[in-house]
Amino acid sequence: MIRAILFDLDETLFDHRDAVAHGVTRWTESVSPGHELLAQTPSLWRELEDKHLPAWHSGECSFEEQRRRRLREFCVRLGLPVPPNLDAAFADFLSHYETAWAAFPDAAPVLDVLRDSGRGLTLGVLTNGVPVQQEAKLRRLGLLDRLDPVLTPDSLGGRFKPEPECYLRAAAKLGLRPDEVLLVGDNLEFDAVGPTRIGMHGVWLDRHRTGLRVPAPVVTIATLTELPGVLEGTFGVVNR
């Protein structure tokens, strides 16, 4: 019986991709107006996120250091001068990024449907981000009051998705068995396949409709609006 649903945040409830595109484009324009590769900066930034974040997850470097490495390589790849103060330059990027923070249109309505459905579900967040930034996002998006708890590596003993211990500790924080928890998110491995390995349930949110085949028992949805139907049809969660 599903008693709790945990949602990933970035690219699940929060439109991180568009915010990054806005932030990195504006930052690059500010340091190099008319840069010939400006249109490629969002995809490069996402590539470097994927490259450098694992160093923080593994304990190789701090959260701040992976940011410095990311920005340094970004500048080198674009032929931009590397800022002497990488932390200050990254803060400039964040100021642009934060102006574009927005929730996906289906996020709040679906959370409200689930909260008011009489199913008695706990609704929370399981994110690999840092608590200060992730809670700030949720507050700005008007979602923080709809979600409790907000679980991050800081509250899970430094464990990150897709480490099995991350999911086990998340379930324990909820006071539930793994098989009573459903995780929903856009990352196929982190949010859907990974949790199923320890007995938790996973739903993959394929917003871009990639059509990838996924292993059972993972369920795929293209929008969050499909989730209430999946709960009833696949997991047997009905209104009380």
N, C-alpha and C positions, 0 to 999 in steps of 0.2 A: 504494500500500500504506500503510495507516495504521500508523504507528509510535509515535505519542504521542496521548494524549487530555488536553486541558486542560479543567478544569471551572471555571465561574464559582462564586463562593462564596455570596453572599447570595441566598436564595430558590432555590438549586440544591442545595447541600449543607447550608447553614445556614438555619434557619427565622427569618429576619430579621423577617418580618411579625408573627409572634406575639410575638417579643421586643420589638419596637417598641410593639405594642399594650399589653403589660404595662408597659413602661418609661414611656411617655408618660401612661398612665392613672394610674399611681402618682405620678408627678411632679406632674401637675395636681391630684390629690387632696391632695397635701402642701401646695400653695400656695393651693388654693381648694376646701376640702372641700364636696362636694355640688354642684359646678358643674353647671349645667343642661345644658351641652353636652358633658359628660364622654364620652358614648358616641361622639361624633363626633371625638374627639381623635386616634385612630389614623389615620383617613383623612385628616384635615387634616395630620398630621405627614408622611405619605407624599407628599401633594401638595406640601408645602414642600421635601421632599428633592428631588423632581423639578425644582422651580423653582430652587433655590439651588445644588445640586451643579454644574451646568454652568458657573457663574461660576468655580469652582475649576478645573475641567477646562480652561477656556479661558485660565487664567492671570490672569483679572481680579482675583482675590483669593486669599488663602491658604486652606488647609483650615480653619484656626481661624476665619477671618472668615466663611466660608460658614455655619459652625455658629452664629455670633453672629447673622447675618442671619436664619437659619431660626428660631431661638428668639425673636428680637425680633418677627418677624411672627406667629409662633404666639401670642404673648401678646397682641399688638394685636388679632388676629382673634377671640380669645376674651374680650377685655375684661379681661385680667389686667394687673396692673402689670408693666412691663418691669423685670427685675432690674437693679440698678445694676452688678452684676458678672456679665455674661453667661457668662463662662468658668466661673465657679464654679457657676452655675445649670445649665449644660450638664453639668458633671461630676456634679451631683446626678441629672440624668436618666440619665446613663450608669450610675450605680450601680444604678439600678432595671433598666435595660435588660440589664445584664450578668447579673443574677440569673436571667434567663429564657433565656439562651443554650442552644440545643439543636439538634442535628442532625436532619434529616429521617430517619425510620426506615429509609429505603431507602439512605441514603448509605454507611455503613460496610459493609453486606453486599455492595453492588455493587462497591465499591472492592476488597474482598477477593476477590470472584469474578474480577475483571479482573486483579488482581495475581497470583493463583494459577492462572490459566488456562493458563499456558504460552505465551501469545501474545507475550511479551517486550515488552509495551507500557510506555512511560514514562507515568506518571500525574502530572499536576500541576494547578496552579491558575492561572488568569488572571483577575485581579480589578482593578477600578478603585479599590479601597480603599487605605488606607495600610498599610504592612507591619506595623507594631507591632500594630495592632488586629486585622488579618486573621489574622496568625500566632497571636495570643492566642486568637482564636476556634477556630482549628483545633486548637490545643493542648488547650483546654478540652473540645472535642468528641471528643478522642481520634483525630483524623484526620491530625494533622501528620506522623506517621511513615509514613502511607500515601501521602503526596503530596510529590513533589519533581520540579521546583522549584515555589515559590510566586512567581509573577510579578506585580508591581505596577507602576504608573507610575514609581515610584522606580527600579526596575531596568530600565526600558524607555525611559530618556531623557525622562521626562515625557510619554509618549504614553498616551492613554486609548482604550479601546474607545468608539466604533467607528471611530477613525482607522485608515486602512489601515496606516500605519506601525507601529501598535501590534501588529497581527497579524504583520507581517513580522519585527519585532524579536523577538517571542515565538518564532517558528519558528527564527530564527537562534540564540537562546539555547539552543534544544534541539539545535542542530546539524543541523536537518532542513529540507527544502523545505516550503513551505506545504502542498502537496498530500499530505504525509505526516502532517499534523496534523489532528485533529478537535477542535472546540470544542463543549462542551455547556453550555447555560445557559437561564435562564428569560426573558431579555430577547431578544425576537425579532430586533431590529435589532442589538444589541450582540454577541450570542452565536451567532446563526445566520445572518442575512442578511449582516451586515458581513463576517465572515471569508470567505464564499464569493466576495466581490468580488475577493479577491487570490489565489484558488485554494485556500484552506483549506476544509475541510469543516465544516458547521455542523449541529448537532442542537438543535432547540428543545424545551425541557422545558416543556410546557404543563400545569403541575400543576393549574390551575384549570379545565382542559378547556373553554376558551373556544370551541373549534371554529373558530377563525380559519383561513382559507385561507392557506397559505404558498407563496411562490414556489419552484420547483425551483431548485437541487437540495436545498434544505433538507428535512430529515427531522424529523417531529414525534413526540415520545413524551409520555406523560402521567405516567410514573413512571420513575425510574432503573432499575428492575428490567427494563425493556424494552431497555435499552442493549446488553447482551451479544448478544441476538438480532438487533438492528439491525446490530451490527458484523459478524455473520456473514452475515445475509441481504442487507443493502444494500451493505456495504463489502467483503465477502469476506474478513474477518479470521477465521481459523480457529485452533483450538488446534494447537500444534506437537507 
